[in-house]
Amino acid sequence: MVNQVTNKIYVANESDNTVTVIDGSTLLTTNIAVGYGPFDIAIDQITNKVYSLNSYTVTTIDGATNFISSPVAVGSCPKQLRINPATNRVYVTNNCASSVSVISGASAQALRFIPVTPCRVADTRGASGIFGGPSISGGTPRNFPIPQSSCD
């Protein structure tokens, strides 16, 4: 992930629990310990904060000093990390928990977990699929209500 404002590149190193910072001007590198199994990075270019999604937590790195905050716990099986720079919020999807973790970018504290109930699925297996046919071509979406769900 590249911070275009500071010309620094951030690389998650899942195998050694670090994030490597590469200075795009000098190519000098720095490794920062961030937590177990970092695998996704997002950068808020307005605040110069770098967020590392680890196996169980999110670690905030100050892009100016490389100082890290205490890790913030997220839900089970975190998958993706996204930032809303307008609200200074960090969002993490948690696959196993069917939730989204919301973290304050200002204080690096968890704000809440938002439960997410899946309301639609696509079954492209044709007439023998759970929701029947007809089959559809690849790349063509079709929504089906999930039986016995609270979704409309």
Phi, psi and omega per residue, in radians:
M1 nan 2.377 -3.073
V2 -1.944 2.288 2.955
N3 -1.593 1.829 -3.060
Q4 -1.210 -0.381 3.123
V5 -1.297 -0.766 -3.065
T6 -1.744 -0.135 -3.106
N7 1.049 0.694 3.052
K8 -1.976 2.508 -3.136
I9 -1.961 2.367 -3.115
Y10 -2.074 2.231 -3.099
V11 -2.200 2.176 3.087
A12 -1.386 2.283 3.119
N13 -1.989 1.553 -3.036
E14 -1.060 -0.604 -3.049
S15 -1.285 -0.433 3.138
D16 -2.124 0.252 3.010
N17 1.069 0.636 3.138
T18 -2.297 2.896 2.919
V19 -2.050 2.254 3.074
T20 -1.631 2.266 3.077
V21 -1.821 2.152 3.115
I22 -1.954 2.148 3.044
D23 -1.327 2.029 -3.074
G24 -1.151 -0.344 3.133
S25 -1.502 -0.756 -3.046
T26 -1.829 -0.268 -3.057
L27 1.143 0.263 3.025
L28 -1.262 2.547 -3.103
T29 -2.101 2.653 3.047
T30 -2.400 2.355 3.059
N31 -1.795 2.361 -3.123
I32 -2.141 2.175 3.074
A33 -1.263 2.215 -3.032
V34 -2.165 -0.237 -3.055
G35 2.318 3.047 -3.029
Y36 -1.256 2.152 2.963
G37 1.131 0.908 3.105
P38 -1.109 2.395 -3.101
F39 -2.471 -0.158 3.108
D40 -2.477 2.561 -3.119
I41 -2.354 2.475 3.011
A42 -2.366 2.585 -3.099
I43 -2.165 2.278 2.971
D44 -1.676 1.800 -3.051
Q45 -1.265 -0.290 3.089
I46 -1.313 -0.788 -3.100
T47 -1.665 -0.141 -3.086
N48 1.045 0.658 3.052
K49 -1.835 2.444 3.134
V50 -2.038 2.292 -3.092
Y51 -1.979 2.210 3.119
S52 -1.879 2.110 3.056
L53 -1.555 2.041 -3.126
N54 -1.805 -3.096 -3.092
S55 -1.079 -0.530 -3.087
Y56 -2.324 -0.126 -2.994
T57 -2.488 2.980 2.937
V58 -2.086 2.285 3.085
T59 -1.953 2.348 3.100
T60 -1.732 2.288 3.086
I61 -1.966 2.251 3.020
D62 -1.319 2.051 -3.070
G63 -1.145 -0.360 3.141
A64 -1.480 -0.625 -3.022
T65 -2.002 -0.222 -3.020
N66 1.143 0.249 3.062
F67 -1.257 2.405 3.130
I68 -1.877 2.582 3.069
S69 -1.571 2.968 3.041
S70 -1.106 2.424 -3.141
P71 -1.084 2.551 3.099
V72 -1.862 2.210 3.128
A73 -1.203 2.499 3.064
V74 -2.179 -3.133 -3.096
G75 -1.269 3.138 -3.104
S76 -1.194 2.427 3.095
C77 0.971 1.012 3.108
P78 -1.045 2.489 -3.018
K79 -2.100 -0.875 -3.074
Q80 -2.395 2.688 -3.103
L81 -2.186 2.245 3.114
R82 -2.412 2.669 -3.119
I83 -2.101 2.471 2.942
N84 -1.924 1.742 -3.087
P85 -1.143 -0.403 3.134
A86 -1.202 -0.590 -3.124
T87 -1.861 -0.099 -3.094
N88 0.993 0.796 3.110
R89 -2.088 2.582 3.105
V90 -2.007 2.346 -3.107
Y91 -2.105 2.339 3.123
V92 -2.213 2.175 3.036
T93 -1.443 2.376 -3.116
N94 -2.062 1.773 -3.023
N95 -1.067 -0.883 -3.057
C96 -1.256 -0.450 -3.125
A97 -1.611 -0.113 -3.064
S98 0.850 0.904 -3.099
S99 -2.559 2.984 3.024
V100 -2.164 2.216 3.053
S101 -1.525 2.373 3.102
V102 -2.020 2.194 -3.089
I103 -2.121 2.395 3.067
S104 -1.310 2.149 3.091
G105 -1.206 -0.486 -3.109
A106 -1.252 -0.737 -3.045
S107 -1.939 -0.088 -3.080
A108 0.937 0.774 3.076
Q109 -2.140 2.536 3.087
A110 -1.156 2.321 3.111
L111 -1.680 -0.775 3.122
R112 -3.049 2.898 2.992
F113 -1.887 2.325 3.113
I114 -1.887 2.009 3.105
P115 -1.203 2.459 -3.136
V116 -2.178 2.036 3.111
T117 -1.704 2.102 3.113
P118 -1.152 2.285 -3.077
C119 -1.972 -0.168 -3.125
R120 -2.491 2.626 3.027
V121 -2.476 2.713 3.077
A122 -1.974 2.192 3.105
D123 -1.980 1.873 -3.072
T124 -1.798 0.301 -3.056
R125 -1.492 0.072 3.076
G126 1.558 -2.880 -3.015
A127 -1.051 -0.460 -3.124
S128 -1.503 -0.047 3.115
G129 -1.220 2.932 -3.102
I130 -0.968 -0.676 -3.074
F131 -1.768 0.182 3.082
G132 1.367 -3.039 -3.084
G133 -1.794 -2.833 -0.055
P134 -1.325 2.865 3.131
S135 -1.192 2.742 3.121
I136 -2.151 2.748 -3.141
S137 -1.237 2.692 3.056
G138 -1.000 2.480 3.105
G139 1.417 0.025 3.134
T140 -1.870 2.072 -3.118
P141 -1.446 2.688 2.988
R142 -2.661 2.277 -3.100
N143 -1.691 2.555 3.091
F144 -2.332 2.368 3.046
P145 -1.182 2.544 3.118
I146 -1.530 2.124 3.136
P147 -1.064 2.564 3.091
Q148 1.002 0.687 3.075
S149 -2.028 2.917 3.139
S150 -1.519 0.098 -3.100
C151 -1.389 2.608 3.088
D152 -1.369 nan nan
